[in-house]
């Protein structure tokens, strides 16, 4: 059975939409779809299909729910086949959350890092 491929083109477009709003330093994507594409196979407990983590110093001063809502509203669930669990952290928040939250740890262990493309 062939492994599903990730739609990096659409993932890059999404990252660009968020990066246009806040200059993003790091982006990680994980979740069941990434696990499937990595060959982990069907899982009994899939968890979220997509988990996207943005890290930006520009989130500083923006309430957490506001940044998550805005970044989440830019995700195209129809194109990607499922909604995303979006996380938006400052650098210091990210360092704490990767130790505290199992979902963030899982993305760091099994996910992929995307690179924001900057056009100047």
SEVO-20142 format. One record per residue (C-alpha): residue number from 1; residue in one letter; y, z, x. Coordinates in steps of 0.02 Angstrom, whole numbers. Layout:
residues N
  nr rest     yy     zz     xx
 NUM    a      Y      Z      X
...
This chain:
residues 120
  nr rest     yy     zz     xx
   1    x      0      0      0
   2    x    170    -51     69
   3    x    301     82    101
   4    x    461     68      0
   5    x    613     14     98
   6    x    779    104     93
   7    x    929      5     32
   8    x   1036     34    186
   9    x   1163    -92    126
  10    x   1200      8    -32
  11    x   1190    173     63
  12    x   1320    106    186
  13    x   1431     52     41
  14    x   1420    225    -33
  15    x   1462    308    132
  16    x   1611    191    149
  17    x   1674    237    -26
  18    x   1669    422     19
  19    x   1738    391    194
  20    x   1886    298    118
  21    x   1932    460     28
  22    x   1893    584    168
  23    x   1863    534    348
  24    x   1681    585    367
  25    x   1609    638    535
  26    x   1425    643    490
  27    x   1315    587    345
  28    x   1133    628    317
  29    x   1020    560    180
  30    x    853    630    129
  31    x    750    671    -24
  32    x    592    601    -99
  33    x    643    418    -78
  34    x    674    442    108
  35    x    510    538    125
  36    x    419    395     37
  37    x    498    266    152
  38    x    448    371    302
  39    x    267    362    249
  40    x    244    540    186
  41    x    166    469     28
  42    x    166    538   -148
  43    x    211    720   -159
  44    x    161    841   -294
  45    x    333    921   -294
  46    x    452    778   -258
  47    x    614    872   -273
  48    x    773    770   -285
  49    x    750    584   -260
  50    x    907    574   -152
  51    x    999    709    -56
  52    x   1159    657     32
  53    x   1253    774    148
  54    x   1430    736    205
  55    x   1513    833    345
  56    x   1702    816    365
  57    x   1842    925    429
  58    x   1946    844    291
  59    x   1852    944    158
  60    x   1944   1098    221
  61    x   2058   1160     83
  62    x   1972   1057    -52
  63    x   1873   1164   -175
  64    x   1686   1138   -151
  65    x   1652   1083   -331
  66    x   1795    959   -325
  67    x   1731    874   -167
  68    x   1552    869   -233
  69    x   1608    800   -401
  70    x   1717    665   -323
  71    x   1587    613   -193
  72    x   1449    618   -324
  73    x   1548    509   -444
  74    x   1551    372   -311
  75    x   1359    364   -304
  76    x   1284    215   -397
  77    x   1128    290   -478
  78    x   1088    127   -566
  79    x   1086     30   -402
  80    x    991    167   -309
  81    x    868    203   -448
  82    x    905    389   -467
  83    x   1048    513   -456
  84    x   1090    598   -292
  85    x   1106    782   -250
  86    x   1270    773   -152
  87    x   1327    907    -29
  88    x   1500    906     51
  89    x   1532   1028    193
  90    x   1659   1064    326
  91    x   1584   1076    501
  92    x   1573   1267    494
  93    x   1502   1266    317
  94    x   1371   1140    372
  95    x   1315   1250    517
  96    x   1290   1396    398
  97    x   1206   1295    260
  98    x   1080   1212    375
  99    x   1015   1387    414
 100    x   1027   1454    235
 101    x    975   1313    118
 102    x    798   1241    121
 103    x    857   1074     50
 104    x    982   1052    192
 105    x    850   1101    320
 106    x    729    974    245
 107    x    857    834    258
 108    x    891    882    439
 109    x    704    880    479
 110    x    648    725    383
 111    x    805    630    333
 112    x    906    497    421
 113    x   1082    502    487
 114    x   1200    364    432
 115    x   1355    314    528
 116    x   1521    297    438
 117    x   1597    128    482
 118    x   1782    141    515
 119    x   1893    -11    502
 120    x   2065      8    574
